[in-house]
Amino acid sequence: MKHKLLAMVALGFSLLLPACQWQNEQAGAAEYDWSLPQVVYQQAGKIYFHDPVTGKRRLLQEEDSEVFNLVFDEASRTLYYTVVSDGLLALKKATLANGQIQIQPLQGLDIAKEKFIAEIYGEYSPLKIRGEKLVLMSDFNWDGYGFSQYNIYSPTENSWTKTDDWAQLDKLLGGIALWGDDVGQPFEVRDQQLLYSGGKTQVPVSDKLDLKLDPEYGVEEIEYSNFSVSPDGSKVSFMALLAMGDLPHGPLCIANANGSGQRILVEDGMAGLLKPQWLGSALVFPAPAQDLAEDAQAEDEQSEQAAGKFRLMMSHGRSNNGKLLAEGVAAFTLIQGGY
């Protein structure tokens, strides 16, 4: 009986281990699994791997430096990220070998961290993958309300090239656009409503949103942009320009491809540096941090602490409701999984 009891205890303990593997942020020997779709984000200078299905997350405890931003390269299955070293940004990459993280320092940037922070909302400049190269913008310029210098990293040469010239940027990236292009997307605007034509017939995907122009700003008609379709073709997302000041203003919207499930996910999402991304048929997107301060002093202190931070959200189900993944996030990327 004693041996049987011990065996049952051991079995129960073994069954608990897989469930605790993601949650346990102290178990350094546990294997990582990038075959699962997951969201990776920077929160309080740390990297977390978040499984949106179970809600469990795991800390990358192999990295003890302050993390700035990050991006996952699906082609090479490599997580690139920058850390702050003596006030400057340094680049690293993380890969998997037999379930274990392998971290390798790469050529850093001789540029101060502050150069990569937008002076408008305190947002961090996003690290982007373009072809086989990384692009990180710096040097905020008030004349254009954006960053003016392009820093391009070549993994094959382990070196950075800096330029503020569009022609040189185009040459360095081999003609690959730095931003998405709405040209050729299966959308059409008619009577200020957006129609999706990716199926057999055109379907209105904005007619139930009750979008209205702000009469105080000089926008005469609703303009739609930032179109995207989920990988399985079941959902679409877009932004609608409703007002124009120094920056564009308007909501981030989502709908099912048949026109149902229309929803505004973020009331004003056009001006942000980080754009939404599809993880399967779910849209992962940044939303403004909630300001719950009760007095002016607390509000100022909270705003300073929250500068550049946002709530990381994810659309859910056919209704496309947004659910919270994490708060106080400064950067995020996705691992599509299925390897």
N, C-alpha and C positions, 0 to 999 in steps of 0.2 A: 504493500500500500504506500509506503514511504517513497519508494522509487517511482511509483506511478504518479504520485503527487508532484514530485520534482520534475518529471517529464512534462506534465501538463503546464507547470509554471514556465518551463523553458520554451515550450511551444508558444504559449501566449506571448512571451517576451519577444520571440522571433517574429511573430505576426505584427507586433507593434512597431518594429524597427522601420519598415518601409514608410509607414504613415508619418513617422517622426523625422524622416531623413531631411525633407525640405525645411521643416520648421526649426530643426536643431541647428542654430547658427554657430555652435561651438564644435561640431563634429567635423574636424578638418579632414578625416580619413574617408568620409562619405564621398561616393562618386557623383559627379555632375552628369546630367543627361540632357543633351541638346537636341535629342530626337523629338522632344515634346515641345509644342508651341508655347512660347512664354514671352513675357514682357520683361525687359531689363531696364532698370532706371537708376539714376543717381539721386540719392536722398541723404542729406546731411553729410555730403562728401564721401559716401559709401556706395558700392554697387550691390544691387539686389536683383536676384532672379525670381520672378513672380509667376506662378502657375495660375492663370485666371480661372481654370476649371475647379481646382480645389481651394483656391484662395491662399495657398501656402507660399511662402517666400523663403529665399535662402540668401544669406549674406556671403559675398565674396571675401572671406576673411584672409585669403592669401595676399590681399592688397591692403597695406596699412597707411598709404599716403592719401592726401586729400584728392579725391577724384573730381574732375571738372566736367567733362562731357564724354560721350561715348557713341559708338555706332557698330552694328554687327554687319559683317560682310558675308552674305549668304554663299557667294561663289567659293570663297576660301574657308568658310566656316570659322571665321576669326573675329574676335571681339577686339576692336581698337578702342582705346580710351586715353584721355590725357589726365595727368596729375600735376599738382602744383609742387614745384621743387625750387626752393629759395626764391619764391615769388614769381618764377617763370613756369611756362607750361612745358611739360615733358610728355612724350608719347610712349605708350606701351601697347603690347598686344597679348591677348590671352587665347590659347588654343587648347583643345582637349587631346589627351593621349591616354587611352584605356580608362576613361572616366575621370582622370585627374587633370586639374588645371595646370597649364604650363604658361608662365608669364615671362615675357621677354622685353626688356627696355629697348626702345628704338631711338632714332635721332630726334632730339628735342627741338624746341623753338626758343630762340633767344629773344622772346617777347614776354612782357609782363602779363600776368593773369588779367589785370584790369583792362587791357587793350581788347579783350574778347568779351566784354560785358557792354551791352547796349545801354546808353545813358537815358533812354526814354523810360523803360519799365524795369531795367536791371536784368533783362534776359541774358542768358548765356548764348554765345554764338554756337550754333549747332555744328557738330562734326558730320560731314556728309561723305558718302561713297559715290564716286562718279567713275564708272568703268573699273579700272584697277587702282585708281588713285583716290586719295582723301583730299577734301577741301575744307578749310577752316578759315572763316573770314575774321578780320580784326580791324582796329582803328575806326571807331565810330565817328561819323561825320554828320553834323547837324544840317548841313546844306541839303543832303539827300536823305536824311533821317534813316541812315543805315551804315553798314560797315563799308569801308572803301578799299581795303587791301585783301587780296586773295592769297592764301598760303596753301600751296599744293604739295602734298607728300607722295613720293613714289616709293612703293614697297620694294620694287626690284633694285632701286638704287639706294634706298634708305636715306633719302635726302629731301629737303624742303626747297621749293622755289617760291619766291614772293613777287607779286606783281599787282599793279593797280590798272593794268591795261587790258581792255576787253579782248583785243586781237590776240595778245599773248596767252590770255586765259583760254580762249577757244582753241588755240594751237596746242597748249599743254594738255587739255582734256580731249583732244582728238575730235572736236566738234560736238561732244556730248553736252547737252544743255545743263546748266547749273540748276535751273528751276524747271518745274514741270510745264508742259505746253498743252493748252486746251484745244489747240487746232487738231481737227480730225477726230475729236471725241464724239461719241454717239448721242449728242444733245443738241437741242434746238430751242430757241426762245421765240414764243409767239404770244402776243398780247400780254407781255411782261410775265408770262408763266414759262417755266422750264419743262420741256418735254424730253423724255428718254426714248431713244429709238434703237436700243440695243436688242430688242426682241422682235417679234413678228409685226407689231404695230407700235405707233408712237403712244406713249403713256405720259400724262401729266404727273410730275413728281413734286410740284410746289403749290398746287392750287388749294390745298387744305391748310397751309401754313399761315395765312393771313398776313403776309409780308406787306409792310407799309413804309413808304419813303418818309424821311424826316424833312418837313417843309422848311426847316431853318438852314438846310444845307443845299448846295446847288446840284443835286442829282435829280435829273428829270425823269429817268426811267430806271427800273430795277435792272442791275447788271449782274449776271451770274458768271462764276469762274471757279477755278480749283476743282474741276470735275474729276471724279474717280469712280470706278466700278470695282466691287469686291471681286477677288479672284474667281469665285464660283459664279459670278454674274447675277447673284440674287439681290444685291443691294447697290445703291448709289449714294454718293455724298457730294456736296457742293457748298459754295458760299454765295451769299447774295449781298451785293453792295447797295446799302440803303442811305448812306451819308458819307460825305467826303470833307475832311478837314485837312490837317497836316498829314493825317494817315487815313486810309480807308476804314470804314466801319460797316459791319454787317454780320449776320449770323452764320454759323456752321450748321448745315442741315443734312438730314439723312432720310432715305425712303427705301422701301422695298421696290424691286424692279417692276412690279406690277402696279405701282402707284399707292399702295397701302402703307401704313406705318410711317407716314410723314411726320417728322419731328424736328424741332429746333434743339440742337444739342448744346450750343453755346450762343448766347445772345449777341456777343461781339467777338468774333474769332478771326477776323480778316488780317489784323495787323501783327499777329504773333509770329515769332520767328520759327517756332516748331509747328509743323503741320501734322494733321491726322494721318494715321497709317492703318492699313487693313491687316488684321490677324485672322485669317480665314474669312468668315462673313461678319466678323465683329470689327468695329472701328475703334481704335485706341486714339484718344485725343486729349490735349491739355485744356483745362478750364481754369478761369481765374480763381485764386485762393479766396475762400470766404473770409470776410472781415467781420468778426464778431465783437470788436472792441466796444466798450460801454462809454468811454469818454475820450476826449480829444487827445490827451497825453498817451493813453494806452493805444489809441489808434495810430498815432505817429510811431510809437515803438514797434507795434505789430507790423505796420507797413514796411518799416526798415528791415525787420527780420525776414519778412516775406518777399522782399525784393527779388525778382527773378525766379520765384518759386510758384508752383501751380498744383492744382489737384489733377491727378492722372485718372482719366475716366475711360470707360469702355461701354459701347453699345451692347444691348442684350436682347436676344430673341427677336421674334417677328414684330414686337411692339417698338423695338429700338430704344427702349428706355436706357438712360445712362446710369451706370453703376460705378461707384468709387473703387479704385484700385489702391491709391496711396495719396497722401497729402504731403506738401512740402517737397515736391519733386522739382529738380532743376534741368534734367535731361532724360530722354528715354530712347530706346531702340527696341526692335522686335527680333525674335528668333522664330522663324516659321516652322521649324521642326520637320519631321518626316524623313530624316536622313537614314 
